[in-house]
Amino acid sequence: MSRSEQIEQVQLMLEACDQAILDVLAGKTVTFNGRSVTRESLSEIRKTRQALREELVELKRLSSGRSRFKYANLNPRF
């Protein structure tokens, strides 16, 4: 799977999380990750959404070619 396909898949999953949160808040019964979700399970959906957001940021960073680390120039020029 290409990086752009991975980004698209994560974005779709994020949209599904957002919709599940809205549905649960509206009082609907939602099936999420194969389980019936109620308002008490909302924190689980939010954790999943946060993990997906972090994954999306990482995938976008990797696709841009930027390094995760920045390097300091420790050679003083006085």
C-alpha positions as protocol buffer text, in pm:
chain_id: "A"
residue {
  index: 1
  type: MET
  ca { x: 0 y: 0 z: 0 }
}
residue {
  index: 2
  type: SER
  ca { x: 142 y: 337 z: -97 }
}
residue {
  index: 3
  type: ARG
  ca { x: 185 y: 620 z: 149 }
}
residue {
  index: 4
  type: SER
  ca { x: -96 y: 822 z: -10 }
}
residue {
  index: 5
  type: GLU
  ca { x: -328 y: 520 z: 19 }
}
residue {
  index: 6
  type: GLN
  ca { x: -232 y: 485 z: 386 }
}
residue {
  index: 7
  type: ILE
  ca { x: -307 y: 854 z: 446 }
}
residue {
  index: 8
  type: GLU
  ca { x: -643 y: 820 z: 273 }
}
residue {
  index: 9
  type: GLN
  ca { x: -730 y: 511 z: 478 }
}
residue {
  index: 10
  type: VAL
  ca { x: -641 y: 682 z: 808 }
}
residue {
  index: 11
  type: GLN
  ca { x: -847 y: 987 z: 708 }
}
residue {
  index: 12
  type: LEU
  ca { x: -1147 y: 761 z: 638 }
}
residue {
  index: 13
  type: MET
  ca { x: -1101 y: 595 z: 975 }
}
residue {
  index: 14
  type: LEU
  ca { x: -1086 y: 936 z: 1144 }
}
residue {
  index: 15
  type: GLU
  ca { x: -1411 y: 1034 z: 975 }
}
residue {
  index: 16
  type: ALA
  ca { x: -1569 y: 709 z: 1099 }
}
residue {
  index: 17
  type: CYS
  ca { x: -1453 y: 790 z: 1454 }
}
residue {
  index: 18
  type: ASP
  ca { x: -1596 y: 1139 z: 1434 }
}
residue {
  index: 19
  type: GLN
  ca { x: -1929 y: 1003 z: 1307 }
}
residue {
  index: 20
  type: ALA
  ca { x: -1935 y: 737 z: 1581 }
}
residue {
  index: 21
  type: ILE
  ca { x: -1877 y: 1006 z: 1845 }
}
residue {
  index: 22
  type: LEU
  ca { x: -2161 y: 1217 z: 1705 }
}
residue {
  index: 23
  type: ASP
  ca { x: -2391 y: 914 z: 1692 }
}
residue {
  index: 24
  type: VAL
  ca { x: -2313 y: 811 z: 2050 }
}
residue {
  index: 25
  type: LEU
  ca { x: -2368 y: 1165 z: 2172 }
}
residue {
  index: 26
  type: ALA
  ca { x: -2703 y: 1166 z: 1991 }
}
residue {
  index: 27
  type: GLY
  ca { x: -2802 y: 853 z: 2183 }
}
residue {
  index: 28
  type: LYS
  ca { x: -2771 y: 607 z: 1897 }
}
residue {
  index: 29
  type: THR
  ca { x: -2627 y: 260 z: 1945 }
}
residue {
  index: 30
  type: VAL
  ca { x: -2308 y: 231 z: 1742 }
}
residue {
  index: 31
  type: THR
  ca { x: -2100 y: -72 z: 1646 }
}
residue {
  index: 32
  type: PHE
  ca { x: -1732 y: 26 z: 1663 }
}
residue {
  index: 33
  type: ASN
  ca { x: -1449 y: -225 z: 1619 }
}
residue {
  index: 34
  type: GLY
  ca { x: -1706 y: -504 z: 1625 }
}
residue {
  index: 35
  type: ARG
  ca { x: -1857 y: -402 z: 1960 }
}
residue {
  index: 36
  type: SER
  ca { x: -2172 y: -219 z: 2053 }
}
residue {
  index: 37
  type: VAL
  ca { x: -2074 y: 123 z: 2189 }
}
residue {
  index: 38
  type: THR
  ca { x: -2269 y: 328 z: 2437 }
}
residue {
  index: 39
  type: ARG
  ca { x: -2205 y: 669 z: 2588 }
}
residue {
  index: 40
  type: GLU
  ca { x: -1991 y: 508 z: 2857 }
}
residue {
  index: 41
  type: SER
  ca { x: -1752 y: 383 z: 2586 }
}
residue {
  index: 42
  type: LEU
  ca { x: -1699 y: 726 z: 2435 }
}
residue {
  index: 43
  type: SER
  ca { x: -1351 y: 759 z: 2585 }
}
residue {
  index: 44
  type: GLU
  ca { x: -1243 y: 449 z: 2392 }
}
residue {
  index: 45
  type: ILE
  ca { x: -1348 y: 604 z: 2061 }
}
residue {
  index: 46
  type: ARG
  ca { x: -1169 y: 925 z: 2153 }
}
residue {
  index: 47
  type: LYS
  ca { x: -848 y: 736 z: 2231 }
}
residue {
  index: 48
  type: THR
  ca { x: -870 y: 563 z: 1894 }
}
residue {
  index: 49
  type: ARG
  ca { x: -929 y: 897 z: 1723 }
}
residue {
  index: 50
  type: GLN
  ca { x: -625 y: 1050 z: 1894 }
}
residue {
  index: 51
  type: ALA
  ca { x: -407 y: 756 z: 1790 }
}
residue {
  index: 52
  type: LEU
  ca { x: -529 y: 791 z: 1431 }
}
residue {
  index: 53
  type: ARG
  ca { x: -455 y: 1164 z: 1433 }
}
residue {
  index: 54
  type: GLU
  ca { x: -101 y: 1097 z: 1551 }
}
residue {
  index: 55
  type: GLU
  ca { x: -58 y: 830 z: 1283 }
}
residue {
  index: 56
  type: LEU
  ca { x: -185 y: 1069 z: 1017 }
}
residue {
  index: 57
  type: VAL
  ca { x: 62 y: 1339 z: 1123 }
}
residue {
  index: 58
  type: GLU
  ca { x: 345 y: 1086 z: 1107 }
}
residue {
  index: 59
  type: LEU
  ca { x: 241 y: 957 z: 763 }
}
residue {
  index: 60
  type: LYS
  ca { x: 219 y: 1311 z: 626 }
}
residue {
  index: 61
  type: ARG
  ca { x: 560 y: 1393 z: 772 }
}
residue {
  index: 62
  type: LEU
  ca { x: 710 y: 1082 z: 614 }
}
residue {
  index: 63
  type: SER
  ca { x: 553 y: 1158 z: 277 }
}
residue {
  index: 64
  type: SER
  ca { x: 698 y: 1509 z: 282 }
}
residue {
  index: 65
  type: GLY
  ca { x: 1048 y: 1368 z: 326 }
}
residue {
  index: 66
  type: ARG
  ca { x: 1121 y: 1565 z: 641 }
}
residue {
  index: 67
  type: SER
  ca { x: 1321 y: 1398 z: 913 }
}
residue {
  index: 68
  type: ARG
  ca { x: 1171 y: 1341 z: 1255 }
}
residue {
  index: 69
  type: PHE
  ca { x: 1486 y: 1478 z: 1412 }
}
residue {
  index: 70
  type: LYS
  ca { x: 1646 y: 1818 z: 1381 }
}
residue {
  index: 71
  type: TYR
  ca { x: 2017 y: 1849 z: 1404 }
}
residue {
  index: 72
  type: ALA
  ca { x: 2198 y: 2117 z: 1598 }
}
residue {
  index: 73
  type: ASN
  ca { x: 2520 y: 2269 z: 1474 }
}
residue {
  index: 74
  type: LEU
  ca { x: 2751 y: 2234 z: 1772 }
}
residue {
  index: 75
  type: ASN
  ca { x: 3043 y: 2400 z: 1595 }
}
residue {
  index: 76
  type: PRO
  ca { x: 3060 y: 2752 z: 1748 }
}
residue {
  index: 77
  type: ARG
  ca { x: 3154 y: 3034 z: 1511 }
}
residue {
  index: 78
  type: PHE
  ca { x: 3293 y: 3322 z: 1711 }
}
